[in-house]
Amino acid sequence: VSDQGFLERPPAFTYRTSRPTVLSAAASVLHCDRVGLNHLSERYGTPLYVYSASAIRDRVRNFRSAFRQVPHTLCYSVKANPNLHLLKLLAAEGCGFDVVSGGELERVLRASRRSAPRTAFSGVGKTDEEMLLALKARILLFNVESESELWKLAECAGRQRCRAPIALRVNPDVPADTHPYISTGLRQHKFGVPIEQARMLYARAGGIRHLRVAGVSVHIGSQITDVRSFSAAMHRVADLVRELRRDGHEIEFVDAGGGLGISYDSTPHTTDEFRNTIAGYADSILKPLRGLKVHLLLEPGRSIVGSGGVLLTQVLYKKRNGRKTFLVVDAAMNDLMRPSLYNAFHSITPVLRQSRSFEMVDVVGPICESGDFLALNRKLPRMEEGDLLAIFDAGAYGMSLASNYNTRRRPAEVLIEEKSIRLIRRRETISDLLRTETV
Ligand code: LLP
């Protein structure tokens, strides 16, 4: 068997020889930890999100150790994957959370009420209702993105008879080499306040009774692989912290945001690779902050859960239109939107490893749009109808971006821990989808 075209994400997702049964001979099958993905598809159907608990925990521990020299809190960015069970797992690992809506905050409170004091609330459009919820929960920090928001938050805090801990999210005007939809740190973006106006706004905030200035926050974008962008942003933030302290503000926290990219390509990844990446990232954040004595907040999302999940899908039809070959699979853009939305590349591998010749295919879903694809012009081992494929690196912004377009039920999610399998979200039923409508 040639290994070419059969990809792995060790140590969680690797091919292992399955035991022969009455019905099937021994075969090399893609596993998540100790569980064969073919077994999961029989038990739960497809499309199915499969996560490895150990892969996710490993990433948290990698972060921990890279930042161990400074006081810090990892505020996992809920939007990357908001599954309640995953939030509980991450809280148990000591994570706090970054939320951007009242809904995300509700999730955090339900998964782990004790995490509120480790939760930061970001977002350009917080409503009164959301602010009140967060104030009642006594969260750690509000990342405020405009002057009007300062006033609105102060008013809400007044109603609650408390002081809201705030950081201004500054826009450092540094470019990040990523998809334009997920780059956020330039003046032209809607995010944050221009860094040049920050001192003036902090002065105002400092004078508002129901606010307590507590930190400075920044987030320049997502899927950033060149850490020099982080370093440039942190240098500007560090200068600002010094100025603000000279102005008399107590700056306890620096929230460095999220955004560390992962590798989506088809080269084999090793655990060491991520350790190097994270070491470089830690350097880019910590060097500019040296000597500042702040409590660092980090808001990683993708880098915690991205590689720890796959989307499992089955080939429904194989069809040839002229010179093109299409694998029509049962997962679609509503289940994994990243390829359609950002033209994002996700590696794909067959679940069964057999020696096969290769062919060029488009992997497409059943949705009525030409933009509904998971891979274009991809060289894959020859697949047949009924075969299973695993789409890698789908743990982040997979299920969280899924929709019910075409009245499709969103996938189920399972979490694997060694040999144990836990259904952490059942597949939706059509009644689930129709429940909120009237005839
Ligand atoms: N903090 C803030 C304020 C954010 O806006 C984000 C992501 C994060 C943290 C987490 O960033 P991460 O570590 O996951 O890169 N749907 C897109 C990604 C959108 C990211 C939005 N903000 C995708 O699928 O690539």
Boltz pocket constraint, residues with backbone or C-beta under 6 A from the ligand:
constraints:
  - pocket:
      binder: B
      contacts: [[A, 77], [A, 80], [A, 98], [A, 122], [A, 123], [A, 182], [A, 219], [A, 221], [A, 222], [A, 223], [A, 257], [A, 258], [A, 259], [A, 260], [A, 299], [A, 300], [A, 301], [A, 302], [A, 303], [A, 338], [A, 342], [A, 396], [A, 397], [A, 401]]
      max_distance: 6.0
